[in-house]
């Protein structure tokens, strides 16, 4: 699959399944053009609106008062009720003014190249870099959106400069937007080669950068090293070897998906990872991470996988879900070994 397909698969918050799908989807076969986040915001059929949040519905909806339409037709109603992911419901604040992008359509299941009205109503746009398309209404956000209204603006040095500032800035949503634009807009490659690689690498390596932003940049660098530089392998190895298995202090983003992505890209490129670095993740509370670590141990150090698993199972502090996974994993290994031995003996 194409790198576009991979990045497209990476939806928000670094849920493990999403991140795994992202990486696996990247290695590939389809050269389809996927809109960058800014293109998607201004895509015909989508709407971009500014207004205060007036209601949070726990069932998964946000209600805004329309104050200004920044893009799209037809004219929205005075009150706009949109479906939103749980992450947005948890962080949105009543009374605060936002800029948000949404759609009223969905792909036609009978013809994926067409769209039909979504019977469930409006939904916030979600894509890499827009997770979801919900921004605090600030001068920095408006500056980017103003330049990005046209194709010419999206290709300009002015937008590139604004995105580099946003990437290195304090607003997590703008960092995410900038990372998504870098990852999905090939036209940015030339400007990155001329200047900007160091900023991207610095942000990707910064432990205080949101994990989702770091992973997007890391994956983009592994996919397009000619544009972003050849730092992805060292950075991925650093993530695997130095990230605390229990995560960072409260208030920081969960690094689980970032570590899984780093392991996946290293594995896909057949980069040897030190055994001790893999071993530590067998103690993770994430079964997906444990499985990836075990599979890489088996490939690179086949004699050590069972030993590491037994050591983990002997630890009384091992997380319960990890213990269950490892016991099941050992039974799978036993079955594989039995089949392998049967074939060697000519009985299978």
C-alpha positions in Angstrom: 0.0 0.0 0.0 1.0 3.6 -0.5 2.3 5.9 2.2 -0.9 7.8 1.8 -3.0 4.8 2.6 -0.8 4.2 5.7 -1.2 7.7 7.0 -4.9 7.7 6.3 -5.3 4.7 8.4 -3.8 6.4 11.4 -6.7 8.0 13.1 -6.6 9.7 16.4 -5.2 9.2 19.8 -3.1 6.4 19.1 -5.4 3.7 19.8 -3.3 0.6 19.3 -5.4 -0.9 16.6 -5.4 2.4 14.7 -1.6 2.7 14.9 -1.0 -0.8 13.8 -3.3 -0.4 10.9 -1.4 2.8 10.0 1.9 1.1 9.9 0.8 -2.0 8.1 -1.2 -0.1 5.6 1.9 1.9 4.6 3.8 -0.8 2.8 2.2 -1.0 -0.4 0.3 -0.9 -3.7 -2.1 1.9 -4.3 -1.2 5.3 -5.5 -4.4 7.1 -4.7 -4.3 10.8 -3.9 -5.4 11.6 -0.4 -6.3 15.1 0.7 -4.0 16.9 3.1 -5.8 18.1 6.2 -6.1 21.7 4.9 -7.4 20.5 1.5 -10.0 18.4 3.4 -11.2 21.4 5.4 -11.9 23.3 2.1 -13.0 20.3 0.1 -16.4 20.9 -1.7 -19.1 19.5 0.4 -17.4 20.1 3.7 -18.1 23.2 5.9 -15.8 25.3 8.1 -17.5 27.4 10.8 -16.6 29.5 13.8 -18.7 29.8 16.9 -19.0 29.1 20.6 -19.8 25.7 22.0 -23.2 25.8 23.7 -23.9 22.2 24.5 -22.0 19.0 25.2 -24.2 15.9 24.7 -22.8 12.9 26.5 -24.2 10.6 23.7 -21.4 11.9 21.5 -22.5 15.3 20.1 -21.4 18.9 20.3 -23.7 21.8 19.6 -22.3 25.2 18.4 -23.8 28.5 17.7 -22.9 29.6 14.1 -21.2 33.0 14.1 -19.1 32.9 11.0 -18.9 30.6 8.0 -15.3 30.3 6.8 -15.8 27.8 4.0 -18.4 25.6 2.4 -22.0 25.7 1.3 -25.0 25.7 1.9 -25.4 28.2 4.8 -25.5 26.2 8.1 -28.3 26.6 10.6 -28.0 28.9 13.6 -27.2 26.0 15.8 -25.0 23.2 14.5 -25.2 19.8 16.1 -22.3 17.5 15.1 -21.2 14.1 16.1 -17.8 14.0 17.8 -15.3 11.5 19.2 -15.2 11.0 22.9 -11.8 12.7 23.1 -13.4 15.9 21.8 -16.2 15.6 24.3 -13.7 15.3 27.2 -11.6 18.3 26.2 -14.2 20.8 24.8 -15.3 23.6 27.0 -18.7 25.2 27.1 -18.7 28.9 26.1 -15.3 28.7 24.3 -15.2 29.8 20.7 -14.0 27.2 18.2 -13.4 26.8 14.5 -14.6 23.4 13.4 -14.8 21.5 10.1 -17.6 19.0 9.5 -19.4 17.0 6.8 -23.0 16.1 6.1 -22.2 13.2 3.7 -20.7 9.8 3.8 -19.4 7.4 1.1 -22.2 5.5 -0.8 -21.8 1.9 0.2 -23.1 0.9 -3.3 -20.5 3.1 -5.0 -17.5 4.2 -2.9 -16.7 6.9 -5.5 -19.9 8.8 -4.7 -21.3 10.3 -1.5 -24.8 10.3 0.0 -26.4 12.3 2.8 -25.4 10.9 6.2 -28.6 9.7 7.9 -27.0 10.3 11.3 -26.3 14.0 10.5 -23.3 16.2 10.7 -20.0 14.8 11.9 -16.7 16.5 12.6 -14.0 15.8 10.0 -11.4 13.3 11.1 -8.2 12.5 9.3 -4.5 12.5 10.0 -3.9 16.0 11.2 -7.6 16.6 12.0 -8.4 14.4 14.9 -10.9 15.8 14.9 -11.2 19.1 13.0 -11.8 21.2 16.2 -9.6 24.1 17.0 -9.7 26.9 19.5 -10.5 30.2 17.6 -7.1 31.9 17.9 -5.2 34.3 15.6 -2.7 31.5 14.8 -5.4 29.2 13.6 -7.0 31.9 11.5 -3.7 32.9 10.0 -3.2 29.3 8.7 -6.7 28.9 7.5 -6.7 32.3 5.7 -3.6 31.4 3.7 -4.9 27.8 3.0 -8.2 28.8 1.4 -6.7 28.5 -2.1 -4.5 26.0 -3.8 -2.0 28.8 -4.5 -1.9 29.6 -0.8 -1.4 26.0 0.2 1.6 25.9 -2.0 3.1 29.2 -0.7 6.2 29.8 1.4 4.0 31.8 3.8 1.9 28.7 4.7 5.1 26.7 5.1 6.5 29.2 7.5 3.2 29.3 9.5 3.1 25.5 9.7 6.7 25.3 10.9 5.9 27.8 13.6 2.8 25.9 14.6 4.7 22.6 14.6 7.2 24.0 17.1 4.5 25.9 19.1 2.5 25.2 22.2 -0.9 24.3 20.7 -1.3 20.5 20.4 -4.1 20.8 17.8 -2.0 23.1 15.6 1.0 20.8 16.0 -1.1 17.9 14.9 -2.4 19.9 11.9 1.1 20.9 10.9 2.4 17.3 11.2 -0.5 16.0 9.2 0.2 18.6 6.4 3.9 17.6 6.3 3.0 13.9 6.2 0.3 14.1 3.5 1.3 17.0 1.3 4.1 15.9 -1.1 4.5 19.5 -2.3 6.1 20.4 1.0 9.0 18.1 0.3 11.0 20.7 -1.6 10.6 23.3 1.0 11.6 20.8 3.7 14.7 19.9 1.8 15.6 23.6 1.6 15.0 24.2 5.3 12.8 22.8 8.0 14.2 19.2 8.5 15.9 20.2 11.7 12.7 21.6 13.1 10.8 18.4 12.2 13.4 16.2 13.8 13.6 18.2 16.9 9.8 18.2 17.4 9.6 14.4 16.7 12.3 13.7 19.3 11.0 16.0 22.0 9.5 14.0 24.8 7.0 16.8 25.5 5.6 16.7 22.0 2.2 14.9 21.9 2.8 11.2 21.1 0.4 11.4 18.1 2.4 14.2 16.5 5.7 12.4 17.1 4.4 9.3 15.5 3.1 11.1 12.5 6.4 12.8 11.9 8.4 9.6 12.6 6.3 7.7 10.1 6.5 10.4 7.5 10.3 10.4 7.8 10.5 6.7 7.5 8.4 6.9 4.4 10.1 9.9 2.8 13.6 10.2 4.1 14.7 12.1 1.0 12.3 14.9 2.1 12.6 14.8 5.9 16.0 13.4 6.4 17.5 10.0 7.5 17.0 10.4 11.3 13.9 8.1 11.5 15.9 4.9 12.3 17.8 6.4 15.2 14.7 8.2 16.5 12.7 5.0 16.4 15.4 3.1 18.2 15.5 5.8 20.9 11.7 5.5 21.4 11.9 1.8 21.9 15.0 1.8 24.1 14.2 4.8 26.3 10.4 5.2 26.7 9.3 4.1 30.2 7.3 0.9 29.9 4.8 2.3 32.4 4.6 5.6 30.4 5.5 9.1 31.4 4.1 11.2 34.3 0.5 12.1 34.5 -0.5 14.9 32.2 1.5 13.6 29.3 0.1 11.7 26.3 0.1 7.9 26.3 3.2 6.7 24.4 1.9 3.2 23.7 0.9 3.9 20.1 4.2 5.7 19.5 6.3 2.8 20.7 4.2 0.3 18.7 4.7 2.4 15.6 8.4 2.6 16.2 8.6 -1.2 16.6 6.6 -1.6 13.4 8.7 0.6 11.2 11.9 -0.9 12.5 10.5 -4.4 11.9 9.3 -3.5 8.4 12.7 -2.2 7.5 14.5 -5.2 9.1 16.4 -3.1 11.5 17.9 -5.2 14.3 16.7 -4.0 17.8 18.8 -4.8 20.8 17.3 -7.8 22.7 17.1 -5.9 26.0 15.1 -3.2 24.3 12.6 -5.8 23.0 12.6 -7.8 26.3 11.4 -4.8 28.4 8.2 -4.5 26.3 7.1 -8.0 27.2 6.1 -6.5 30.6 3.9 -3.8 28.9 0.2 -3.5 29.9 -0.6 -3.4 26.2 -1.1 -6.9 24.6 -0.5 -5.4 21.2 3.0 -4.2 22.3 3.7 -7.4 24.0 2.9 -9.4 20.9 5.0 -7.2 18.6 8.0 -7.5 21.0 7.6 -11.3 21.2 7.4 -11.6 17.4 10.6 -9.5 16.9 12.4 -11.5 19.6 11.5 -14.7 17.8 12.8 -13.4 14.5 16.0 -11.9 15.9 16.7 -14.1 18.9 14.6 -17.3 18.5 16.1 -19.0 21.5 15.3 -16.2 23.8 11.5 -15.7 23.3 10.3 -18.5 25.7 12.9 -17.5 28.3 11.7 -13.9 28.4 8.1 -14.9 28.6 8.8 -17.3 31.5 10.6 -14.5 33.3 7.7 -12.1 32.8 5.2 -14.7 34.0 7.2 -15.2 37.1 6.9 -11.6 38.0 4.0 -11.1 40.4 3.7 -7.4 39.3 3.0 -8.4 35.7 -0.3 -6.7 34.5 -3.2 -9.2 34.4 -4.1 -8.7 30.8 -0.4 -9.2 29.9 -0.3 -12.4 31.9 -3.4 -13.8 30.1 -1.9 -12.9 26.7 1.4 -14.5 27.5 -0.2 -17.7 28.7 -2.2 -17.9 25.5 0.9 -17.0 23.5 2.8 -19.9 25.0 0.1 -22.3 24.1 0.2 -21.1 20.5 4.0 -21.6 20.5 3.5 -25.1 21.8 1.1 -25.9 19.0 3.5 -24.5 16.4 6.4 -26.5 17.8 4.3 -29.6 17.8 3.4 -29.2 14.2 7.0 -28.4 13.3 8.3 -31.5 15.1 5.6 -33.7 13.5 6.7 -32.5 10.0 10.3 -33.3 10.8 9.3 -36.8 12.1 7.1 -37.4 9.1 4.0 -37.8 11.3 2.4 -34.5 10.5 
